[in-house]
Amino acid sequence: MNRSGEFRVYAVRYATREASSGEHFYGGDPHDAPMPMDYFVWAAVSEERAVVIDTGFAADVAVRRGRRHLLCPTEALAEIGVDSRGVSPVILTHLHYDHIGNLQKFPAAQFVVQEKEMAFWTGRYAGRPHFRGIIEEEDILYLVRENFRGRLRFVSGSEEILPGIEVHRVGGHSAGLQVVSVRTGRGRVVLASDATHFYANLEQDRPFSVVQDLARMYGAFDIVRSLAGSSGHVIPGHDPLVMKRYPPARDGLEGVAVRIA
Ligand SMILES: [Zn+2]
């Protein structure tokens, strides 16, 4: 039984791809060894409610971008008892394609976005080559439209979303990237999303290769470290090790969903 305001936290793996280490560090990696990348969404679940963090991408986007889609994130969420059709809020860590697909499968959700992130993707640099390639236009357009229906909750900096769940803007990888800290039975867990794609980025102080502001990426490392009680309380955004370090959410969900706290 969880105490009120304490959440169980799950990571759900919905896609993966082969890759090499040179792709994952700003300036490359001299060893350039195989280093696959997983794609996740996360859920925080208490006795009273569920919150979803990010919404993944769909199978057609996976085909176009050469990723291996394992299942729709909403199917995996259903396996851990989270119905995407009813859940709210949904926190969007940032608006890159691998974090905000499938939005229409969350029809009841209020989407929590950092004001700076939304401003960036509707602003002057969004269409430049480096940036426009890492979003799906339809996802951004969906959010613009739903904003007129009152479905976006804009936040700026650090805010409590509900008791036990806070967001913190860190920027760096994207203009308004936010991390999510969740109160759990084993202390505060920081869902770092792309503030650190892999454990190695943070541990070795080596930012990832996709950059909006390099200095802020280092700053994001500092913020994540200060929020988390220990390195064991940080969950990176794309590291296959997450599936190895934590147990399956339940029998039968090996390789699909793990329980982090
Ligand atoms: Zn990502």
Boltz pocket constraint, residues with backbone or C-beta under 6 A from the ligand:
constraints:
  - pocket:
      binder: B
      contacts: [[A, 96], [A, 98], [A, 99], [A, 194], [A, 237], [A, 238]]
      max_distance: 6.0
